[in-house]
Amino acid sequence: MTLIKSISGIRGTIGGSTGDNLTPIDAVKFAAAYGTWLKEYSNKKDLTVVIGRDARLSGEMIQNLVVSTIIGLGIDVVDLGLSTTPTVEIAVPLEKADGGIILTASHNPKQWNALKLLNEKGEFLDGDQGKKILEIAENEAFDFSEVDDLGTITTNDSYMDIHVDEVLKLDLVDADVIKKVGFKVVVDGVNSTGGIAIPKLLEALGVETVKLYCEPTGHFPHNPEPLKEHLQDICELVVKEQADFGIVVDPDVDRLAFISNDGEMFGEEYTLVACADYVLGKTKGNTVSNLSSSRALRDVTEKHSGTYEAAAVGEVNVVAKMKANNAVIGGEGNGGIIYPASHYGRDALVGTALFLMLMAEKGGTVAELRASYPSYFMSKKKIQLTPDLDVDALLVAMHDKYQDEKVSTIDGVKIDFAENWVHLRKSNTEPIIRVYTEAKSQEEADGLADKIIKEIQEVAGI
């Protein structure tokens, strides 16, 4: 069992002992630290926090604990109930709230949950703010309100509908254009809130929807990370239904993957590439993704006469570089679309609408669209960590081994070779080293990953 405390929030497995897992006491402690920090940060007397959750089994329990803790600090709560990460992000500024908390462990299995923390813009906190919250939690420096000063709870379960309306208002989204095509799409909502939100959007866009695992029971029917090896059911159903394509999201709906009409993966990396292709064709500008993302985004950006930049992994890092570079679209290669015209957060609903617009205008099949982009293949593997491993020393050793190549150390170690690359970094959300590679064939990408993993294991003596 595991509890991971980081500047981006607290994430852990349910049950077990306090301090080692995400127990009720840990949830209360971290919520209290966030609320205490928010009071200091905002320097306001009357505060409001928006709180929403995905459908995982522990969600209601954790939400009750967090909501009660926040009102115990004298802060009002807008309770969205079942929601998505981007929905909460949108709700914060719409409610003129001072912050937000999303209760979700993203792509992690059902035994995990987490508190993700937002500022008054509905954006993730930066590193310094996260560190301050960790210090408050460590010192248990909380001061709860007296009975006459407790916060209030307002329930609003309409925000997924509001979110859909906000997507429809975007200048580059035209529902009439999409409706005229008559798309048929299969949706895998992994039995979480994407099974509610994505069909709502598709219905508003006049898209015929075939639902797969769209009941928000929290019983994930497969590993919730939207990778090829987990998605056989939807790949087969897209072909059986003769659908135009399939849509897969993770439990909190900030990651988006497509299945082509032939039942093959469109490729998580190419979600951002396709959406950027559409946006850059309408709006001149620059793009940003993280160091672990495909070179294909760079190629498409340059095709549209824009400039591509890479950021450290992590949404807050990508957003910071997007703002600095005036990027018109960006995100992460795991299927995370960040479109500033909507908001600075990964949003599968926005990505779905942009993709439908691209397909409506280009015509043809999704498989043909994928074939039109530069062909890169990625391997995403991991090395399980043990407490005795010195990860920093391992990364330094790999850096030194390949120091004659183009090496970046802004986030772990990325080694750029002429025809391929490898990125090694310690995960912020799991006790693993992520090993990402990209090459011009799957065999080459997998081979490079296996080679690097073997070299790391030799250095570590495992």
Secondary structure by P-SEA (a helix, b strand, c coil): ccccccccbbbbbccccccccccaaaaaaaaaaaaaaaaaaacccbbbbbbbbccccaaaaaaaaaaaaaaaacbbbbccccccaaaaaaaaaaaccccccccccccccccbbbbbbbccccccccaaaaaaaaaaaaacbbbbbcccbbbbbbbbcaaaaaaaaaaaacccccaaaaaaabbbbbbbcccccccccaaaaaaaaccccccccccccccccccccccccccaaaaaaaaaacccbbbbbcccccbbbbbccccccccccaaaaaaaaaaaacccbbbbbcccccaaaaaaaaaacbbbbbbcccaaaaaaaaaaacccccccccbbbbbccccccccaaaaaaaaaaaaaaacccaaaaaaaccbbbbbbbbbbbccccaaaaaaaaaaaaaccccccccccbbbbccccbbbbbbbccccbbbbbbbcccaaaaaaaaaaaaaaaaaaacc
